[in-house]
Amino acid sequence: MNYQDSIKSQLEAPKHCLNKSIGVVFGGISGEHDVSIKSALTVINALNIGANKDLFKVLPIYIDIQGQWWGQDIAEKALKKGSKLELDSLPGSSKEIGLKSFPIEIKNVDIWYPVLHGPNGEDGTIQGLFTLMNKPFVGSGVLSSALGMDKLAMKAAFKEAGLSQVPYKGISTKDIREEKSLEEIIKRIECELEYPYFVKPANLGSSVGISKVKNKIELINGLKKASEYDNRLVVEQGVLARELECGVLGKSKMRASVVGEISFTGEWYDYETKYSEGTSQPIIPAIISESVAEIVRKQSIKACNAIGAEGMARVDFFYDDKEDRLWINEINTLPGFTEQSMYPLLWEATGVPLEKLVANLVSTAQE
């Protein structure tokens, strides 16, 4: 029996979810608002097909860019548009900022399924709200979501777990506001790391705010760009390597997918490359030895355990095939579900189609 057949046989469709109301919440106050809508459309469609139609009643809930929650009527408009709704199209919302009340429909929700990417969605905030509601939800809890979102905290957890990483430096934006402090930081970075670097906000996803820098001027500009998004920054050593990804599914028992690779046309895998057609190509399974694939799978589960992630996660790696060196890059505890997203593609190649994948994710929420 090959690996795909082994995993497929372990994941049977849940039998205890009959007539459960699933609240799929999406949108949110984040730069990844539109990606969230596209992911939600994929998830909702999958929950409404095949055997899932008899298992679940799906209730879409939309959070606009001001933080207001909207029920099914408005949510379906956002899904149909495929991008954020303009505030003047929402009844009475133009002057409303922040959560004022919940849609009345949420009282009927049995299980929450968050499809919120970036800050205020996968960083523990919405997970804390669901915990206060005393309702089960798909994905990781408060602490593990926060650790998975904050790259510096995540890296510290990975280091403690003995996972190999590329060299990096953590930077606070308060230290780069003064010219003298900025010069000292640059000297320290240039002394400890070699160009090129990747400069990243600590708490954003989808490559938002990230710059690849090759010299001092680009480093200064990259630090300033990243500081527009977060007060904590990461400067990583650039490496010439392939980008491998692995999906993890489960709670009491975690399973890893086949390993995939991202091939892209740009200089690096930035936001535009991730979400523009024809600029990146998934290779699933990745053309690597089975021994390397098994190491990636084991380290993916180890990474989840390091931060306490559960339910679902996508774990990303750098692999230098010439030197046979593997570094963990990051973990995403609420991966995308668009048509181009790796997490559902990895599981489909493992023998778990989208319909079965979302059903199993809902099932893990009740463990």
Residue pairs with C-beta under 8 A, 6 or more apart in sequence:
1 9
3 258
3 350
4 258
4 349
4 350
4 351
5 351
7 255
7 257
7 350
7 351
7 352
8 350
8 351
8 352
10 255
11 249
11 255
11 352
11 356
11 360
13 51
13 356
13 359
13 360
14 55
14 359
14 360
14 362
14 363
16 363
16 366
17 55
17 56
17 359
17 362
17 363
17 366
18 54
18 55
19 55
19 57
20 55
20 56
20 57
20 110
20 111
20 362
21 56
21 57
21 58
21 59
21 108
21 109
21 110
21 111
22 47
22 56
22 57
22 58
22 59
22 109
22 110
22 111
22 112
22 113
22 362
23 59
23 61
23 106
23 109
23 111
23 112
23 113
24 40
24 43
24 44
24 47
24 58
24 59
24 60
24 61
24 113
24 115
25 61
25 62
25 63
25 69
25 112
25 113
25 114
25 115
25 116
25 126
26 36
26 37
26 39
26 40
26 60
26 61
26 62
26 63
26 75
26 78
26 114
26 115
26 116
27 33
27 36
27 37
27 40
27 62
27 63
27 64
27 65
27 78
27 84
27 116
28 36
28 63
28 65
28 116
28 117
28 118
28 120
28 121
28 126
29 63
29 65
29 66
29 67
29 119
29 120
30 36
30 116
30 117
30 118
30 119
30 120
30 121
31 118
31 204
31 206
31 208
31 229
32 117
32 118
32 121
32 205
32 206
32 208
33 65
33 84
34 82
34 83
34 84
35 117
35 206
35 275
35 336
35 338
36 115
36 116
36 117
36 118
36 121
37 78
37 79
37 81
37 82
37 83
37 84
38 82
38 336
38 337
38 338
38 339
39 115
39 117
39 336
39 337
39 338
39 341
40 60
40 79
40 115
40 337
41 79
41 82
42 337
42 338
42 339
42 341
42 344
42 354
43 113
43 115
43 337
43 358
44 58
44 60
44 79
46 52
46 354
46 355
46 357
46 358
47 56
47 58
47 113
47 358
47 359
47 362
48 56
48 58
49 355
50 355
51 355
51 359
52 355
52 358
52 359
55 359
56 359
56 362
59 72
59 105
59 106
59 108
59 109
60 72
60 75
60 76
60 79
61 69
61 70
61 71
61 72
61 75
61 103
61 105
61 106
62 69
62 70
62 74
62 75
62 78
62 79
62 85
63 69
63 70
63 116
64 70
64 84
64 85
64 87
64 90
64 93
65 84
65 87
66 87
66 93
66 96
66 97
66 98
67 97
67 98
67 99
67 120
68 90
68 93
68 96
68 98
68 99
68 100
69 99
69 101
69 102
69 103
69 106
70 78
70 90
70 103
71 103
71 104
71 105
72 103
72 105
74 85
74 90
77 85
77 89
78 84
78 85
87 93
87 94
88 94
109 135
110 135
110 136
111 135
111 136
111 137
111 138
111 362
111 365
111 366
112 130
112 133
112 135
112 136
112 137
112 138
112 365
113 137
113 138
113 358
113 361
113 362
113 365
114 121
114 122
114 126
114 127
114 130
114 137
114 138
114 139
114 334
115 334
115 337
116 122
116 126
116 334
117 205
117 206
117 334
117 336
118 204
118 205
118 206
118 208
119 125
119 149
119 203
119 204
120 126
121 334
122 139
122 145
122 148
122 149
122 205
122 332
122 333
122 334
123 145
123 146
123 149
123 150
123 203
124 141
124 142
124 143
124 144
124 145
124 146
124 149
127 137
127 139
127 140
127 141
127 142
127 145
128 142
130 136
130 137
131 141
131 142
136 365
136 366
137 365
138 311
138 312
138 361
138 362
138 364
138 365
139 145
139 310
139 311
139 312
139 333
139 334
139 361
139 365
140 148
140 308
140 309
140 310
140 311
140 313
140 333
140 334
141 308
141 310
143 307
143 308
144 307
144 308
144 309
144 310
144 333
145 309
145 333
145 334
146 153
147 153
147 154
147 157
147 307
147 308
148 154
148 307
148 309
148 313
148 331
148 332
148 333
149 203
149 205
149 333
150 202
150 203
150 232
151 200
151 202
151 203
151 234
151 330
152 170
152 202
152 232
152 234
153 202
154 307
154 330
154 331
155 165
155 168
155 234
157 306
157 307
158 165
158 303
158 306
158 328
159 165
160 306
161 302
161 303
161 305
161 306
163 299
163 302
163 303
163 306
163 328
164 325
164 326
164 327
164 328
165 327
165 328
165 329
166 236
166 237
166 238
166 239
166 318
166 327
166 329
167 192
167 193
167 236
167 237
168 193
168 234
168 235
168 236
168 237
169 188
169 189
169 192
169 193
169 234
169 235
170 202
170 232
170 233
170 234
171 185
171 223
171 232
171 233
171 234
171 235
172 231
172 232
172 233
173 227
173 230
173 231
173 232
173 233
174 231
175 181
175 182
175 185
176 182
176 185
176 223
176 224
176 227
182 220
182 223
185 223
186 216
186 219
186 220
189 197
189 219
189 235
190 216
193 235
193 236
193 237
194 237
195 213
195 214
195 215
195 238
196 212
196 213
196 214
196 238
197 212
197 213
197 219
197 222
197 235
197 236
197 237
197 238
198 210
198 211
198 212
198 213
198 234
198 235
198 236
198 238
198 268
199 210
199 211
199 213
199 219
199 222
199 223
199 225
199 226
199 233
199 234
199 235
199 236
200 209
200 210
200 226
200 233
200 234
200 235
200 236
201 208
201 209
201 210
201 226
201 227
201 229
201 230
201 232
201 233
201 234
202 230
202 232
202 233
202 234
203 229
203 230
203 232
204 210
204 229
204 230
205 332
206 271
206 274
206 275
206 336
207 269
207 270
207 271
207 274
208 229
208 271
209 225
209 226
209 228
209 229
209 230
210 226
210 270
210 271
211 218
211 221
211 222
211 225
211 226
212 222
212 238
212 267
212 268
213 219
213 221
213 222
219 235
223 233
223 235
226 233
227 233
239 318
239 320
239 327
240 320
241 318
241 319
241 320
241 325
241 327
242 261
242 286
242 318
242 319
242 320
242 321
243 261
243 262
243 269
243 316
243 317
243 318
243 319
243 329
244 259
244 260
244 261
244 286
244 288
244 296
244 316
244 317
244 318
244 319
245 259
245 260
245 261
245 262
245 314
245 315
245 316
245 317
245 342
245 346
246 256
246 257
246 258
246 259
246 260
246 296
246 297
246 300
246 314
246 315
246 317
246 346
247 256
247 257
247 300
247 312
247 313
247 314
247 315
247 335
247 342
247 343
247 346
247 347
247 350
248 254
248 255
248 256
248 257
248 300
248 301
248 304
248 309
248 312
248 313
248 314
248 315
249 255
249 257
249 311
249 312
249 347
249 352
249 357
249 360
249 361
249 364
250 310
250 311
250 364
251 310
251 311
251 364
251 367
252 367
254 301
254 304
254 305
254 310
256 296
256 297
256 298
256 300
256 301
257 297
257 346
257 347
257 349
257 350
257 352
258 284
258 285
258 293
258 346
258 349
258 350
259 285
259 286
259 288
259 292
259 293
259 296
259 297
259 346
260 282
260 283
260 284
260 285
260 286
260 342
260 345
260 346
260 349
261 282
261 283
261 284
261 286
261 287
261 288
262 269
262 280
262 281
262 282
262 283
262 342
263 280
263 281
263 282
263 283
264 273
264 279
264 280
264 281
265 273
265 278
265 279
265 280
266 272
266 273
266 279
269 280
272 279
273 279
273 280
274 280
274 340
275 338
275 340
277 340
280 340
282 340
282 342
282 345
284 342
284 345
284 346
284 349
285 293
285 349
286 293
288 296
288 319
288 321
292 319
292 324
292 326
295 326
296 315
296 317
296 319
296 326
299 315
299 317
299 326
299 328
300 313
300 315
303 309
303 313
303 315
303 328
303 331
304 310
304 313
304 315
304 331
307 331
307 333
309 331
309 333
310 364
311 333
311 361
311 364
311 365
312 333
312 334
312 335
312 343
312 361
312 364
313 331
313 332
313 333
313 335
314 331
314 332
314 335
314 342
314 343
314 346
315 328
315 330
315 331
315 332
316 328
316 329
316 330
316 331
316 332
317 326
317 327
317 328
317 329
318 326
318 327
318 329
319 325
319 326
319 327
320 326
332 343
335 341
335 342
335 343
336 342
336 343
337 343
337 344
344 354
344 357
347 353
347 354
347 357
348 354
348 357
352 360
